[in-house]
Amino acid sequence: MKIGLMGAGVGGLIALMIHTNGTLGNYTNVYFSSFVVHIIATIGVLAILPIVKSKTDETVELPFYYYCGGILGSLIIVLNNISFKELGVSVTVALVFFGQVVISLFIDSYGLLNMKKIPFNKRKIPGLLLITIGVFAMTLM
Amino acid sequence: MEILFVLAAFIAGGCIIISSTLNAQMAKRVGAYKSALINNVLAAFTALIILIILYGGFSREVAALKIAPLWSLAGGLLAVAIVVGSNIIIPKIPVVHTVLFIFSGQFLIGILIDAINNIPISYGKVVGFLCIIAGLLYNVYVDKAESKAI
């Protein structure tokens, strides 16, 4: 449950960030806003890196593409922006969320990307249906 | 044609998860903070390339930075906390639960920000949110019951 609350906390920070980045994007443009935000974040991490300690494990072997998540991070903004202009905010947000749920279920079910494999359980179908109904209600009502 | 825009949003959602999972896995090897550093450096570089391709430069934007409120730059610091936090959470629980927990917090703070900015919240949003939370809690419960059975 502690992890769940932490997750919700991260979500709260994301909502704040969408607001601050959106504001910055209104003054400039979304890509410039993203660039500036990532530069500030880079400086921020560099500043705290000497102070913080984190667990590392040199024995973990990863192919090079595991280091490329950041590239995807910026490409997402382009995709988001494309659909946003055509579909509007709430539909885009709902579809992005839906994409997240589907892909994360896929990763869990097959244990992709080095994650623990959690085979799909049929008993979860009612929960997923509720989530789908929720996404539709948020978008259409 | 519209299906392409639908697909773009859906793929964006998938990419968010793939990107976060890759980062979290990298964090196992190099630590949550170094992983966040690599992530941000690459993201900044990619954003710069996109910016140059689409806008050809950014002199107007740099000038606009002076009139943008200082707090609008806070996203940089929030991004650090978000990436480090995700790096810690993702390896510990099923990815789909991470998605839903993050979504809940995002939604709640989102309506709070809307309320502060006088944007009304729709009935459907509240109903939809409650359905999503109910579905999430139900599935977390199924997982818990299942792991106890093993």
Interface residues (C-beta under 8 A of the other chain):
Chain A: I3 G4 L5 M6 G7 A8 G9 V10 G11 G12 L13 I14 A15 L16 M17 I18 H19 T20 N21 T23 L24 Y27 T28 N29 Y31 F32 S33 S34 F35 V36 V37 H38 I39 I40 A41 T42 I43 G44 V45 L46 I48 L49 V52 S54 K55 T56 D57 E58 V60 L62 Y65 Y66 Y67 C68 G69 G70 I71 L72 G73 S74 L75 I76 I77 V78 L79 N80 I82 S83 F84 E86 L87 V91 T92 L95 V96 F97 F98 G99 Q100 V101 V102 I103 S104 L105 I107 D108 L113 N114 M115 K116 I118 N121 R123 K124 P126 G127 L128 L129 L130 I131 I133 G134 V135 F136 A137 M138 T139 L140 M141
Chain B: E2 F5 V6 A8 A9 F10 I11 A12 G13 G14 C15 I16 I17 I18 S19 S20 T21 L22 N23 Q25 M26 A27 K28 R29 V30 G31 A32 Y33 K34 A36 L37 I38 N39 N40 V41 L42 A43 A44 F45 T46 A47 L48 I50 L51 L54 Y55 F58 R60 E61 A64 L65 I67 A68 P69 W71 S72 L73 A74 G75 G76 L77 L78 A79 V80 A81 I82 V83 G85 S86 I88 I89 P91 K92 I93 P94 V95 V96 H97 T98 V99 L100 F101 I102 F103 S104 G105 Q106 F107 L108 I109 G110 L112 I113 S122 Y123 G124 K125 V127 G128 F129 L130 C131 I132 I133 A134 G135 L136 Y138 N139 V140 V142 D143 E146
